[in-house]
Amino acid sequence: MPELPEVEVTRRSFAGAIQGARVTGLRLGKPLRWPLGVDPETLLGTRVGSVQRRGKYLWLPLEGAGGLLMHLGMSGSLAFLDATPAAGAHDHFDLHTDRGLLRLTDPRRFGAVVWAAALEAEPVATLLGGLGLEPFDERFDGLHLHAALSGRRVAIKQALLAGDIVVGAGNIYACEALFMAGIDPRLPAGKLSRPRADKLATAVRTVLGQALQAGGTTLRDFRDAHGVAGSFQMQAQVYGREGEPCRRCGTPIRRIVQGQRSTFFCPSCQKR
């Protein structure tokens, strides 16, 4: 599933090229998670503004015509193409511009492209309304994290995945951040001390920063808008390494299931 680093890497790979482009056509394939919500004809002739990201959503403003909110779902990817190849079975949205074709490919169709009159208008306002702070927002620190976790009985990893405190700490990156901070993923969130909250906030930012530098994580088929795979998986300390020795202490990495997601951790380096 594309997480924040993969979405941001995707944004960076096409945002500069498409900014200022004029929309010349729009093709809809099989239905995605939600309907587009606008007559495609009304978007023709508009120009694409500066592409933004909020959490795992991308916002493509269209000058004078609102904008498009895009989500890659569980298996989606965006490609920005000079040519206009025929759409395949899993190509469900094409935005034709005078600078190239932006195409959403999504085999499982959990992704979405939704129009709204503005970021503050429905349905976008509701979709973005429950998101936590961005991890690189200066307000996201140990104080914020500690206060937000107060009273929560859920495991700390589950609290990170919820996305209402901080966005971007998806399954891979939550595992890696908790390892970096030395925190057992099963620790009840409300029992995290302030000093450990400081460490965890720093670890979340560090891990996500490393993932961005590595072009994201490609476990199966993630590619950016130019077809380039990510490489963060090559430097993962715990994720996907069940039974392999911890790179710090040599203890075999363990795998458990939390909330139907695999969690990887070192039982020696990570403490409750």
N, C-alpha and C positions, 0 to 999 in steps of 0.2 A: 504494500500500500504506500503510495507516495506521501511522504510526510513534509513538514515545513521546509527542510533543506532542499528536498527534491523540487518542491513547488517554487521556491525562491531561485534555484538554479535554472529551472525552466523559464521563469520570468526574465531573468537576466539574459538568457540566450536569445530572446526574440524582442524584448521590449524596445530596444533602441531602433531595430529595423522597422518595426511596425508603427512607431509613433509618427503621427502626421500622415499616415496612409489613408487614402480615400476608399471607403467600402464600395465595392462594385457588384457584390452578389453575396448571397447567403443560402446555403443548402442544409436542410435538416434530413437526417437519416432516421433510423429507428428511434422511438421515444426514449429519452433519458429519464433521470429520476423525477424531474419536474418539467412541465411545459415551458417553452420559451417565454410566453406571456406577452408577445407583441407580434404584429404583422411584419414579417421580414422586409417587406417592401418599404416600410417607413424608415428603415435604417440605411437604405441606399443613398450614396452621395455624402454621408457623414464622414468625418475624419476621426481617426483613433487618437486619443490623447495619451498621457503618460500612464503606462500599465502599473497598477499597484497590487500589493499583496496584503491580505489580512488573514492571519492564521494559514490555513491551507486553501484559501480562496484567492482567486485572481480577479481583479476588477479592471475591465477595459472600458474607460470612459469614451463615449461617442459624442463629439461636440454638437450640442444642440439637441441631442436625442437620448439623454440618459446614459446608460452603459450596460455592459454585459458582465454578470458575475459567473465565473467558471470554477468548477470543482472537478478534480481528476478522479474522484471516487476511489475504488480499490485497485483498479488496473488501468486507469486512463493515462494518456500521454498526449502532449501537444507537439505538433511539428510545424515549423514555418518553412515553406517550400517555395522555391523560385518557379518551379513548373506546377502544372495542375494535373497530376495523375488521376486516373479514374478512381472513384471511391471504392474501397474494399468493403467486405462484409461487416467490419467492426468500425468503420469510419462514419461517425454519426453526426458530425457538425463540421461545416466548412465555412470560414469567413474569407471571402475573396476580396482582395484589395489590389490597388494599383502597384503595390510593392511586393506582393507575394500572397500565398495561401496559408492561412492558419487553420490547421485541421486537428480535431479532437478524435483520437482513436481510443475506444473503450470496449474491450471484449465483454465485460460483465455488465456494462450499462448502469453502474452506480454513480457515474459522474453526472454533471449538470451544467447547463448553460441557461441562465435566467436573466431576463431583462428587467431593469427597474429605472424609474425616472431619475434616481439619484441614490447615492450610498445610504442616505437617511430614509429612503422611501421603501415601502413594502414591495416584494417580500424580502429584499436584501437586509433591511433593518432587523428583522426577526432572525434571519440566518446568522448574522454577525453579532447580534445583541448579547449572547451569552458567553462570548469568547473572553478569555483572560488576557493579561498583559502580553505583549510581545516580549520574547526572551531578551532582546537587546534594548528594550526600553529601560531608561535609567531608573525608573520607578520599581523595576523588578530586582529586588535584592533580598537578603536574608530576613530583614524586618517584615517586608511584605509577605514573603513565603511563610514565615513563622506565624504571623497573625492570621493568614488565610487558612492555615491548617489547624488552628486551634479548635479543639472539640471534635475533630473528625476521627472516627474509629476505623475507617477503611485503611487498608494497607497503603504505605507511602507511595508505592509504584502506581497503584490505582488512582490515587489522588493526582499524581502528575499526569496520567493519561486522560483524566476527565476534561482538561482543557479550559476549565473555568478560572483557574488560578494563573496559569501561564500556558500559552499556546506553543506547540512545536515539540514538546517532549513526548513524541510517539514511542512506540514499543521499543524499537532498537535504541533510540537515544535516551530513553528513561533508564534502560538497563545499564547503558554505558555511563550515564551521569551518576547513578547510584553507586556503581563500582568506583568511579573516580573519587566520590565523596566518602567512600568507606561505609555506606549505609546498607543494611540488610533490606531488601525490597519488601519483606513481610512486616516491618516495623509499623505499628499503628501510627497513622499520620499525625495525630494529635500529640504524640509523645516525642516528636522531634524537637530537640532542644534548639535554642536560638543559635549557639555556635555551629551546630551541625546544619541548621538552616542556611547559615552564611555559606558554608562549604558547598551545600547542594545547589544553591542559586548560582554560585560561581561555576560549578561543574556543568550545570545545564547550559549556561552561556558558552563555556569552553567547548563542550562536545558538539553543540550545534555549529559553532564557528569552525571547528575542524571539519565537520561534515560539509559545510559550504565550500571550504577550500578544496575538498576532495571531489567536488562535483556531485555530492549526494551519495546515496547507497544504491547499488544495483545488485539485487539478489536474484532477480529473474529477468525482467524486461524493461526496467526504467532507462529511459534515454531523455536527454534534454531536447529542445526544439530543433537541434541540428543533428540529432542521432548519436550524441556522445554519452557514453555510460559513466556512472559515478564509480568511485573507488574506495569510499569510506569503509566498506566491508572488509577491506584488506588490513585495516588498522584496528578493527574492533577488538576490545580486550576480553569481553565475555560473550557477547551476542553470537549465537550459532556455534559455540565452542564446547558444548556439553561433553564432559569426560576428558577434555584436553587440559593440560596443566596450566594453572594460573601463571601469567607472565610475571607476576610479582613474587609469589610464594611457592608455586609448584603444585598447590592443592588442585585436584580435579574440579573443573567448573561444573556446577550443578544446574539442572533445568527443572523448573516447576511450572505449574499452570496457575495463572491468576486471572480471573475474569475471562476465561477462554483464550487467553494469550500466553504464549511461552515467555517465561522469565528466566534469564540466565544470570548467575551470580557466583562469586567465590565465597564459600562458607567460612573461610578463614580471614579474608581481608575485609569482609563486610559484616558489621556488627549491628545487633539490635540495641 
